[in-house]
């Protein structure tokens, strides 16, 4: 929920997107980490969007077809202008709460993509909570009342937290096997990849007639696994990625009569692999948030417990992709040995129904 609100309030700038209807406007290439740069650019962009909207309205009213003044571009421009007004006001009033991240550069070293995002999003929850006198949040992954209140800027005295300790899903249907293949981090990953690929290959062979999913934390892990398992298992893999349409890949998995296996660093959320769509899932590495992301680095510095909470949250979300009902069943395999450290560190945050399912190997 925290990331969804932050994404909604963020200011994403994609050069190609702007060029589609404002070809003469370029993304700044100096002081790209300075919020003042993006406030000034946002103001300029908003003014040019306003001019574009007026001109597009005039042309479209005359039923003239003249690119880029299309109906689609007009709708996009109106939406962007409206969102920009709010973002610029927020950035001006609280500059220290905004950070520039996810910068991508083209081959000519020009900026291609930039994300300007708020760090603390608690003030934005008011818009959600003001919709009624009572708000009800239902999720298996809230994990902590204190953190829900903290990220939402909610007075904890006004919150009732009802936690269901026991799952209605039978333990025998949802075991979590701690495989202890290697302690994975940035320093050990490369040397551990052969052992990881071997473990993945063995698990896939054990489940050779069943569909499943493999959660990686990077595309480099994905590629190594794909290139270093048996041909029989490699052809079962369905990869999702930034250049591949996620829905098309999922649909391919759903419809295939073969024991296909999804592999991706981005399927922790929003995927329903019920029943025979997944009878096993492999979590390659504990999904710690990426500290090369400037926002995540700052948030961990401000509150180390946030980092732990976010990791457990993503881990539990991954676990829930394959077991969707009381009758459903699937094995979960965690390869990263550092899971034992995380579970000790986050004992109070880990749901009992998750901890109860763990089987040490």
Secondary structure, DSSP 8 states (H G I E B T S, - for coil): -HHHHHHHH-EEEEHHHHHTT-TT-----SSTT-HHHHHHHHHHHHHHHHHHHHHHHHHHHTT---TT--HHHHHHHHHHHHHHHHHHHHHHH-GGGEEEEEEEE-TTS-EEEEEEEES--GGGHHHHHTTSS------TT---HHHHHHHHT--GGG-------S-SS-GGGS-EEEEEEE--STTTHHHHHHHHHHHHHHHHHHTTTS-EEEE-SSHHHHHHHHHSS-HHHHTTEEE--TTS-HHHHHHHHHH-SS--EEEESS-SSS----GGG-SEEEE-S-----TTSHHHHHHHHH-HHHHHHHHHHHHHHHHTTS--STT---EEEEEETTHHHHHHHTTTTS-HHHHTTEEE-
